[in-house]
Amino acid sequence: MAETEEEIRSWALEYARSKGWVLSPDEKHTCAVIKGLARNSEKYGERYCPCRVRSGDKEKDKAIICPCEYHVHELEQAGHCTCNFFYDPDFL
């Protein structure tokens, strides 16, 4: 079942808090990422990262379901994920 934008925002806020992170301070950008996640949830049945290209192979594409398997390393290295969705507040 597709997730709504409200459900995704609620999930993302809770997830970020549980890790000690925050969502992007740019609300317009945050809304765009949430819209992309909701669109992918509706279209493909998964919360695929809107900032990465799906291969079409469901097994390979599991790696880019938000939160993707790369985000923790990206936050450790750059202070934010590729999508600029999750941020380590120490990097702001």
Backbone as ProteinMPNN parsed JSONL, in Angstrom:
{"seq_chain_A": "MAETEEEIRSWALEYARSKGWVLSPDEKHTCAVIKGLARNSEKYGERYCPCRVRSGDKEKDKAIICPCEYHVHELEQAGHCTCNFFYDPDFL", "coords_chain_A": {"N_chain_A": [[0.836, -1.183, 0.0], [0.543, 2.185, -0.838], [2.336, 4.895, 0.629], [1.355, 7.927, 2.183], [2.237, 11.432, 1.798], [2.175, 12.639, 4.298], [2.434, 10.441, 6.016], [4.988, 9.587, 5.306], [6.54, 11.821, 6.012], [6.124, 11.803, 8.796], [7.242, 9.291, 9.459], [9.919, 9.774, 8.593], [10.762, 11.899, 10.249], [10.616, 10.66, 12.767], [12.436, 8.553, 12.372], [14.834, 9.977, 11.84], [15.156, 11.337, 14.304], [15.551, 9.135, 15.979], [18.106, 8.416, 15.323], [19.572, 10.567, 16.033], [19.656, 12.603, 14.235], [18.534, 15.159, 11.911], [15.974, 16.414, 9.687], [16.425, 17.937, 6.459], [17.187, 21.398, 6.712], [16.088, 23.02, 4.852], [13.007, 23.567, 4.022], [11.528, 23.538, 1.632], [13.068, 21.868, 0.023], [12.97, 19.52, 1.568], [10.228, 18.936, 1.36], [10.102, 18.387, -1.393], [11.654, 16.038, -1.586], [10.113, 14.327, 0.011], [7.744, 14.275, -1.501], [8.743, 12.967, -3.776], [9.437, 10.472, -2.658], [6.887, 9.593, -1.867], [5.62, 9.476, -4.358], [7.143, 7.456, -5.598], [6.527, 5.368, -3.867], [3.816, 5.058, -4.396], [3.845, 4.488, -7.173], [5.691, 2.348, -7.499], [5.497, 0.784, -5.264], [7.347, 0.857, -3.26], [9.465, 2.838, -1.141], [11.428, 4.199, -2.835], [14.502, 5.923, -3.142], [14.32, 9.185, -4.335], [16.462, 10.427, -5.443], [18.171, 8.758, -6.609], [18.819, 6.437, -9.278], [16.611, 3.979, -10.295], [17.214, 0.564, -11.079], [15.473, -1.234, -12.047], [15.611, -3.829, -11.398], [14.341, -5.591, -8.895], [15.652, -6.806, -6.723], [18.264, -5.668, -6.701], [17.492, -3.02, -6.438], [16.588, -2.855, -3.859], [18.535, -1.758, -2.31], [18.253, 0.951, -2.536], [15.979, 1.741, -1.248], [14.467, 4.021, 0.793], [15.265, 4.39, 4.195], [18.241, 4.399, 2.413], [20.845, 1.941, 1.794], [23.223, 3.268, 1.856], [23.176, 5.596, 3.315], [24.049, 5.953, 6.04], [26.871, 5.856, 5.982], [27.282, 8.027, 4.26], [26.312, 10.154, 5.817], [28.172, 10.047, 7.894], [30.477, 10.755, 6.502], [29.903, 13.145, 5.006], [28.006, 14.533, 6.401], [25.428, 14.587, 5.619], [22.915, 12.84, 3.718], [22.969, 11.632, 0.285], [20.672, 12.64, -0.894], [20.297, 14.924, 0.515], [18.494, 14.898, 2.582], [18.426, 13.632, 5.152], [20.244, 14.851, 7.91], [23.196, 15.264, 9.846], [23.121, 17.032, 12.737], [25.416, 18.253, 13.725], [26.841, 19.024, 11.542], [25.571, 21.127, 10.462]], "CA_chain_A": [[0.0, 0.0, 0.0], [1.331, 3.415, -0.966], [2.38, 5.782, 1.791], [1.055, 9.326, 1.894], [3.298, 12.37, 2.163], [2.119, 12.832, 5.752], [3.0, 9.24, 6.641], [6.429, 9.582, 5.061], [7.131, 12.871, 6.853], [6.092, 11.315, 10.172], [8.255, 8.246, 9.549], [11.25, 10.357, 8.435], [11.076, 12.645, 11.47], [10.859, 9.681, 13.834], [13.674, 7.847, 12.054], [15.949, 10.909, 12.051], [15.306, 11.535, 15.757], [16.085, 7.912, 16.59], [19.533, 8.357, 14.993], [20.22, 11.804, 16.452], [19.756, 13.438, 13.046], [17.399, 16.025, 11.592], [15.702, 16.524, 8.257], [17.007, 19.13, 5.847], [16.63, 22.659, 7.201], [15.421, 23.654, 3.711], [11.678, 22.94, 3.991], [11.135, 23.321, 0.236], [13.778, 20.665, -0.419], [12.397, 18.394, 2.309], [8.931, 18.637, 0.733], [10.354, 17.779, -2.701], [12.097, 14.655, -1.362], [8.947, 13.584, 0.504], [6.868, 14.058, -2.665], [9.367, 11.927, -4.588], [9.29, 9.191, -1.954], [5.47, 9.214, -1.947], [5.361, 9.116, -5.756], [7.734, 6.138, -5.825], [5.741, 4.412, -3.09], [2.566, 4.82, -5.14], [4.117, 3.924, -8.498], [6.469, 1.109, -7.469], [5.213, 0.016, -4.062], [8.46, 1.0, -2.314], [9.917, 4.208, -0.898], [12.729, 4.328, -3.485], [15.118, 7.247, -3.068], [14.082, 9.927, -5.572], [17.732, 11.006, -5.888], [18.955, 7.672, -7.21], [18.154, 5.834, -10.432], [16.238, 2.57, -10.144], [17.7, -0.291, -12.165], [14.374, -2.068, -12.516], [15.818, -5.13, -10.767], [13.84, -5.406, -7.527], [16.659, -7.23, -5.743], [19.295, -4.622, -6.655], [16.895, -1.752, -6.022], [16.36, -2.845, -2.406], [19.591, -0.92, -1.726], [17.907, 2.375, -2.598], [14.737, 2.026, -0.525], [14.776, 4.967, 1.873], [16.624, 4.889, 4.139], [19.057, 3.527, 1.571], [21.948, 1.294, 2.515], [24.405, 4.135, 1.807], [22.978, 6.856, 4.033], [24.828, 6.079, 7.276], [28.236, 6.211, 5.576], [27.239, 9.388, 3.712], [26.194, 11.09, 6.939], [29.458, 10.053, 8.597], [31.486, 11.414, 5.671], [29.533, 14.482, 4.515], [27.06, 15.188, 7.3], [24.078, 14.459, 5.059], [22.819, 11.801, 2.702], [23.016, 12.128, -1.089], [19.436, 13.39, -1.166], [20.216, 16.094, 1.405], [17.244, 14.714, 3.317], [18.842, 13.428, 6.534], [21.44, 15.618, 8.264], [23.779, 15.241, 11.178], [23.046, 18.44, 13.151], [26.756, 18.786, 13.975], [27.381, 19.524, 10.28], [24.787, 22.291, 10.002]], "C_chain_A": [[0.884, 1.25, 0.0], [1.238, 4.258, 0.304], [2.069, 7.211, 1.349], [2.246, 10.199, 2.277], [3.339, 12.573, 3.672], [2.734, 11.648, 6.488], [4.52, 9.203, 6.48], [7.12, 10.636, 5.918], [7.205, 12.396, 8.307], [7.16, 10.243, 10.381], [9.661, 8.857, 9.535], [11.675, 11.131, 9.681], [11.42, 11.699, 12.613], [12.184, 8.948, 13.61], [14.886, 8.743, 12.325], [16.204, 11.113, 13.543], [15.949, 10.324, 16.418], [17.587, 7.766, 16.354], [20.3, 9.585, 15.475], [20.418, 12.776, 15.306], [18.546, 14.356, 12.95], [17.141, 15.926, 10.095], [16.32, 17.82, 7.752], [16.377, 20.391, 6.415], [15.912, 23.441, 6.097], [14.069, 22.965, 3.506], [11.211, 22.66, 2.565], [11.793, 22.047, -0.301], [13.212, 19.418, 0.273], [11.073, 17.972, 1.688], [9.118, 17.945, -0.613], [10.783, 16.32, -2.553], [10.916, 13.805, -0.899], [7.977, 13.301, -0.635], [7.424, 12.949, -3.555], [9.253, 10.551, -3.962], [7.853, 8.692, -2.043], [5.11, 8.768, -3.364], [5.918, 7.722, -6.051], [6.99, 5.053, -5.059], [4.454, 4.054, -3.831], [2.827, 4.071, -6.44], [4.755, 2.538, -8.446], [6.236, 0.25, -6.234], [6.317, 0.054, -3.02], [8.862, 2.468, -2.236], [11.323, 4.373, -1.506], [13.213, 5.766, -3.396], [14.884, 7.974, -4.39], [15.359, 10.535, -6.15], [18.643, 9.962, -6.523], [18.129, 7.038, -8.325], [17.872, 4.363, -10.139], [16.776, 1.779, -11.324], [16.554, -1.068, -12.804], [14.469, -3.485, -11.964], [15.452, -4.974, -9.292], [14.876, -5.77, -6.469], [17.744, -6.163, -5.593], [18.736, -3.329, -6.079], [16.524, -1.712, -4.545], [17.352, -1.91, -1.72], [19.213, 0.552, -1.695], [16.524, 2.674, -2.027], [15.116, 2.884, 0.675], [14.358, 4.4, 3.226], [17.524, 3.899, 3.403], [20.233, 2.951, 2.363], [23.203, 2.16, 2.567], [24.344, 5.309, 2.781], [23.832, 7.015, 5.294], [26.264, 6.502, 6.946], [28.279, 7.647, 5.049], [27.138, 10.429, 4.829], [27.5, 11.173, 7.72], [30.507, 10.858, 7.829], [31.16, 12.874, 5.365], [28.58, 15.238, 5.429], [25.634, 15.176, 6.802], [24.084, 13.337, 4.036], [22.829, 12.448, 1.313], [21.817, 12.998, -1.423], [19.368, 14.716, -0.395], [18.899, 16.087, 2.181], [17.536, 14.562, 4.805], [20.159, 14.163, 6.77], [21.889, 15.286, 9.673], [23.794, 16.697, 11.634], [24.406, 19.062, 13.445], [27.388, 19.372, 12.713], [26.631, 20.75, 9.771], [25.423, 23.584, 10.455]], "O_chain_A": [[1.852, 1.341, 0.755], [0.197, 4.318, 0.957], [2.477, 7.64, 0.27], [3.148, 9.76, 2.991], [4.417, 12.669, 4.259], [3.464, 11.826, 7.462], [5.243, 8.835, 7.405], [8.177, 10.37, 6.49], [8.228, 12.569, 8.969], [7.898, 10.282, 11.366], [10.499, 8.503, 10.363], [12.821, 11.026, 10.118], [12.393, 11.909, 13.337], [12.957, 8.75, 14.547], [15.849, 8.316, 12.962], [17.351, 11.065, 13.988], [16.788, 10.465, 17.308], [18.267, 7.067, 17.106], [21.523, 9.649, 15.348], [21.253, 13.676, 15.39], [17.654, 14.328, 13.798], [17.971, 15.424, 9.337], [16.69, 18.691, 8.539], [15.159, 20.451, 6.584], [15.209, 24.411, 6.379], [13.998, 21.903, 2.887], [10.561, 21.643, 2.32], [11.156, 21.251, -0.991], [13.002, 18.388, -0.368], [10.823, 16.78, 1.509], [8.376, 17.019, -0.941], [10.329, 15.46, -3.309], [10.741, 12.682, -1.37], [7.441, 12.196, -0.725], [6.677, 12.095, -4.033], [8.998, 9.568, -4.659], [7.62, 7.504, -2.269], [4.38, 7.794, -3.545], [5.247, 6.903, -6.679], [6.841, 3.936, -5.554], [4.059, 2.89, -3.882], [2.11, 3.126, -6.77], [4.415, 1.66, -9.238], [6.717, -0.881, -6.16], [6.236, -0.637, -2.005], [8.621, 3.239, -3.166], [12.285, 4.651, -0.79], [12.436, 6.707, -3.554], [15.21, 7.444, -5.452], [15.33, 11.101, -7.243], [19.765, 10.272, -6.925], [16.9, 7.096, -8.315], [18.771, 3.602, -9.784], [16.791, 2.276, -12.451], [16.648, -1.506, -13.95], [13.512, -4.253, -12.054], [16.159, -4.31, -8.535], [14.965, -5.111, -5.433], [18.102, -5.797, -4.473], [19.414, -2.627, -5.328], [16.181, -0.65, -4.025], [17.049, -1.337, -0.674], [19.781, 1.323, -0.921], [15.959, 3.736, -2.288], [15.979, 2.514, 1.471], [13.216, 3.971, 3.387], [17.562, 2.713, 3.732], [20.561, 3.421, 3.452], [24.157, 1.811, 3.261], [25.364, 5.948, 3.041], [24.293, 8.119, 5.581], [26.802, 7.413, 7.575], [29.205, 8.396, 5.358], [27.805, 11.463, 4.783], [27.892, 12.254, 8.16], [31.324, 11.556, 8.428], [32.031, 13.739, 5.453], [28.368, 16.438, 5.257], [24.731, 15.685, 7.465], [25.14, 12.935, 3.547], [22.711, 13.667, 1.189], [21.94, 13.981, -2.154], [18.477, 15.531, -0.636], [18.281, 17.129, 2.403], [16.963, 15.277, 5.628], [21.071, 14.108, 5.945], [21.078, 15.058, 10.57], [24.423, 17.528, 10.979], [24.536, 20.286, 13.416], [28.357, 20.128, 12.796], [27.016, 21.342, 8.763], [24.905, 24.662, 10.163]]}, "name": "protein", "num_of_chains": 1, "seq": "MAETEEEIRSWALEYARSKGWVLSPDEKHTCAVIKGLARNSEKYGERYCPCRVRSGDKEKDKAIICPCEYHVHELEQAGHCTCNFFYDPDFL"}
